[in-house]
Amino acid sequence: MPELVDLAAVAQRWAVRYVHDASARPICRVADAALLVRTRDAERRDAPELLRRWLIEQARFHLRPWLLREAAIVGVAPTGVRVRLQRTRWGSCSSAGGISLNAGLLFLAPELVRYLLIHELSHTLQMNHSRRFWQTVSRHCPDYRRLDRELLDGWRRVPSWVFADDN
């Protein structure tokens, strides 16, 4: 289990403090400038799930408003925003204009997250990777080719505890 959680996308770094209390409700929350993980199990078996839930909450708190700010710049309005933990996709856009974001984005550099948001928002205009799609992306992210390559490598920045069956 991590001793430190570094959410590079939003410039937040949390030392993790584990507390065992068999009689209390398990929680994961910020307390006293640290991330407190209170488990019922002395072996911390419930800690990964608590950390994942906290990560999704943080992603909803940070990524939804960020996406909506970028949407205003692009000039589009997504029909909805979902945040989940996914193994193979950073984000997706449905044909109805709903955008799904991976909570793991919080571990990436802000410029990569912004690029991914622009990429998915551009899909609300072009549901493909055509020349017109990339023109839309390039208007808002001129360096999109480099960012796209870096995003492929971004999975190495996501800690193993994020994925349920890796623990």
Secondary structure per residue as TSV (DSSP state, phi and psi in degrees):
chain	resnum	aa	ss	phi	psi
A	1	M	-	360.0	148.3
A	2	P	-	-71.7	148.3
A	3	E	S	-98.5	-13.4
A	4	L	E	-145.9	137.1
A	5	V	E	-119.8	118.6
A	6	D	E	-112.8	105.0
A	7	L	E	-94.6	83.0
A	8	A	G	-59.5	-35.5
A	9	A	G	-59.1	-31.5
A	10	V	G	-119.8	15.6
A	11	A	T	52.6	48.4
A	12	Q	E	-125.2	134.8
A	13	R	E	-132.9	127.6
A	14	W	E	-124.1	126.4
A	15	A	E	-73.4	138.7
A	16	V	E	-102.1	130.6
A	17	R	E	-118.1	121.2
A	18	Y	E	-99.0	134.3
A	19	V	E	-131.0	132.7
A	20	H	E	-101.2	126.4
A	21	D	-	-148.8	100.0
A	22	A	T	-63.9	-21.1
A	23	S	T	-96.9	-8.6
A	24	A	S	-102.4	161.3
A	25	R	-	-71.1	132.4
A	26	P	-	-63.4	137.6
A	27	I	E	-145.2	163.3
A	28	C	E	-142.4	113.9
A	29	R	E	-157.1	162.9
A	30	V	E	-78.7	129.5
A	31	A	E	-151.9	130.1
A	32	D	T	53.4	48.2
A	33	A	T	60.5	23.8
A	34	A	E	-139.3	166.8
A	35	L	E	-95.4	110.8
A	36	L	E	-90.2	125.1
A	37	V	E	-118.5	107.6
A	38	R	E	-101.9	118.2
A	39	T	E	-112.6	154.5
A	40	R	S	-86.4	-20.8
A	41	D	S	-100.8	125.9
A	42	A	T	-62.1	-26.4
A	43	E	T	-85.8	1.9
A	44	R	-	63.8	28.0
A	45	R	T	-62.9	-25.7
A	46	D	T	-88.2	-6.2
A	47	A	H	-61.5	-44.0
A	48	P	H	-58.4	-42.7
A	49	E	H	-67.1	-38.4
A	50	L	H	-63.1	-43.0
A	51	L	H	-64.8	-40.7
A	52	R	H	-63.4	-43.7
A	53	R	H	-61.1	-42.8
A	54	W	H	-62.4	-42.6
A	55	L	H	-60.9	-43.1
A	56	I	H	-63.8	-41.1
A	57	E	H	-60.4	-44.7
A	58	Q	H	-63.3	-40.7
A	59	A	H	-64.3	-42.2
A	60	R	H	-62.0	-42.6
A	61	F	H	-63.9	-41.7
A	62	H	H	-93.5	-43.4
A	63	L	H	-77.4	-36.8
A	64	R	H	-58.9	-53.8
A	65	P	H	-63.2	-36.0
A	66	W	H	-62.4	-44.9
A	67	L	H	-60.3	-43.4
A	68	L	H	-67.3	-34.5
A	69	R	H	-64.7	-44.2
A	70	E	H	-67.0	-34.9
A	71	A	H	-61.3	-39.7
A	72	A	H	-64.7	-36.5
A	73	I	H	-68.9	-43.0
A	74	V	H	-71.0	-27.7
A	75	G	T	89.5	32.9
A	76	V	-	-130.3	167.0
A	77	A	-	-135.6	106.5
A	78	P	-	-62.8	148.7
A	79	T	S	-78.6	-14.5
A	80	G	E	-175.6	162.7
A	81	V	E	-135.8	125.3
A	82	R	E	-117.9	146.8
A	83	V	E	-125.1	127.5
A	84	R	E	-142.2	176.9
A	85	L	-	-107.2	120.7
A	86	Q	-	-127.9	150.8
A	87	R	S	-89.4	-26.1
A	88	T	S	-120.7	-8.8
A	89	R	-	-132.4	138.4
A	90	W	S	-81.2	-29.6
A	91	G	E	-170.1	168.5
A	92	S	E	-155.7	162.1
A	93	C	E	-131.6	126.7
A	94	S	-	-80.5	163.7
A	95	S	T	-63.6	-20.0
A	96	A	T	-86.4	-2.7
A	97	G	S	93.6	9.1
A	98	G	E	-82.3	138.3
A	99	I	E	-113.9	133.8
A	100	S	E	-112.8	132.3
A	101	L	E	-120.7	146.4
A	102	N	E	-87.9	126.0
A	103	A	G	-59.4	-24.1
A	104	G	G	-63.0	-14.6
A	105	L	G	-56.0	-27.2
A	106	L	G	-62.4	-18.7
A	107	F	G	-86.3	-5.5
A	108	L	S	-95.5	166.0
A	109	A	-	-65.3	145.4
A	110	P	H	-54.1	-37.9
A	111	E	H	-65.9	-31.3
A	112	L	H	-71.5	-40.4
A	113	V	H	-63.7	-45.4
A	114	R	H	-59.7	-43.5
A	115	Y	H	-59.0	-46.2
A	116	L	H	-60.8	-41.4
A	117	L	H	-62.0	-45.6
A	118	I	H	-61.9	-42.2
A	119	H	H	-57.3	-51.3
A	120	E	H	-68.2	-38.5
A	121	L	H	-64.1	-34.7
A	122	S	H	-65.4	-27.0
A	123	H	H	-68.6	-20.8
A	124	T	T	-68.3	-19.3
A	125	L	T	-97.9	-35.6
A	126	Q	-	-136.6	111.0
A	127	M	S	-85.1	46.1
A	128	N	S	-159.3	-174.3
A	129	H	-	-115.9	47.7
A	130	S	-	-77.3	175.1
A	131	R	H	-58.9	-40.1
A	132	R	H	-64.1	-38.1
A	133	F	H	-59.9	-52.0
A	134	W	H	-65.9	-28.2
A	135	Q	H	-65.9	-41.4
A	136	T	H	-61.9	-47.1
A	137	V	H	-59.6	-46.3
A	138	S	H	-66.5	-25.5
A	139	R	H	-62.0	-32.2
A	140	H	H	-106.7	-20.4
A	141	C	-	-137.8	80.9
A	142	P	T	-58.1	-27.2
A	143	D	T	-95.9	30.6
A	144	Y	H	-61.5	-31.7
A	145	R	H	-63.2	-46.8
A	146	R	H	-63.9	-44.1
A	147	L	H	-64.2	-37.8
A	148	D	H	-63.2	-42.3
A	149	R	H	-63.8	-43.5
A	150	E	H	-65.6	-34.6
A	151	L	H	-62.7	-35.3
A	152	L	H	-59.9	-33.3
A	153	D	H	-85.1	-8.4
A	154	G	G	-61.7	-23.6
A	155	W	G	-59.7	-26.9
A	156	R	G	-68.2	-16.6
A	157	R	G	-89.0	-9.2
A	158	V	S	-89.4	120.6
A	159	P	-	-63.8	152.8
A	160	S	G	-64.0	-28.9
A	161	W	G	-64.8	-15.7
A	162	V	G	-65.8	-29.3
A	163	F	S	-101.3	123.7
A	164	A	G	-51.6	-48.2
A	165	D	G	-92.1	12.4
A	166	D	G	-90.0	0.3
A	167	N	-	-110.2	360.0
